Amino acid sequence: MRLFALELILSLLDVRGHIPRFDDFRPAPVAPAPSGIAGALAAVIAVIAVPSLAIWAVVWLAKHLF
């Protein structure tokens, strides 16, 4: 289940499935594109928020059920 959730997050961010060929590499721009920074920030937030919310939900359920 954990790997499925990770795969779902990566597929929603459109990270999976891209294997570049050698001729696809071009010189990198001096500054990264703003959309690249936003995508990386969204990925970091998702990776931190999803497990945190899952742990919070388990603790909350445990408190209220026992």
C-alpha positions as CSV (number, residue, x, y, z in Angstrom):
1,M,0.0,0.0,0.0
2,R,2.9,2.4,0.8
3,L,4.5,1.8,-2.5
4,F,1.2,2.3,-4.3
5,A,0.7,5.7,-2.6
6,L,4.3,6.8,-3.5
7,E,3.7,5.7,-7.1
8,L,0.4,7.6,-7.2
9,I,2.1,10.8,-6.0
10,L,4.9,10.5,-8.5
11,S,2.5,9.8,-11.4
12,L,0.4,12.8,-10.4
13,L,3.5,15.0,-10.4
14,D,4.4,13.5,-13.8
15,V,7.8,12.3,-12.6
16,R,7.5,8.7,-13.6
17,G,8.0,7.2,-17.0
18,H,10.6,9.6,-18.5
19,I,13.9,8.1,-19.4
20,P,15.9,10.6,-21.5
21,R,18.0,9.6,-24.5
22,F,21.5,10.9,-24.8
23,D,20.5,13.5,-27.4
24,D,17.8,14.8,-25.1
25,F,20.4,16.4,-22.9
26,R,20.8,20.1,-23.5
27,P,22.8,22.7,-21.6
28,A,21.0,23.6,-18.5
29,P,19.8,27.2,-18.0
30,V,21.6,29.4,-15.6
31,A,18.5,29.6,-13.3
32,P,16.0,26.8,-12.9
33,A,12.6,27.4,-14.3
34,P,10.0,28.6,-11.8
35,S,7.7,25.7,-12.6
36,G,10.5,23.3,-11.8
37,I,10.9,24.9,-8.4
38,A,7.2,24.8,-7.8
39,G,7.0,21.1,-8.8
40,A,9.9,20.2,-6.5
41,L,8.3,22.1,-3.6
42,A,5.0,20.4,-4.2
43,A,6.8,17.0,-4.2
44,V,8.5,17.8,-0.9
45,I,5.3,19.0,0.7
46,A,3.5,15.9,-0.5
47,V,6.2,13.5,0.8
48,I,6.1,15.2,4.2
49,A,2.4,15.8,4.5
50,V,1.0,12.4,3.5
51,P,2.9,10.3,6.1
52,S,2.4,13.0,8.8
53,L,-1.4,13.0,8.2
54,A,-1.5,9.2,8.2
55,I,0.4,9.0,11.5
56,W,-1.9,11.7,13.0
57,A,-5.0,9.7,11.9
58,V,-3.8,6.5,13.4
59,V,-3.0,8.2,16.7
60,W,-6.3,10.0,16.7
61,L,-8.2,6.8,16.1
62,A,-6.2,5.0,18.8
63,K,-7.0,7.7,21.3
64,H,-10.7,7.7,20.5
65,L,-11.2,3.9,20.2
66,F,-9.3,2.9,23.4
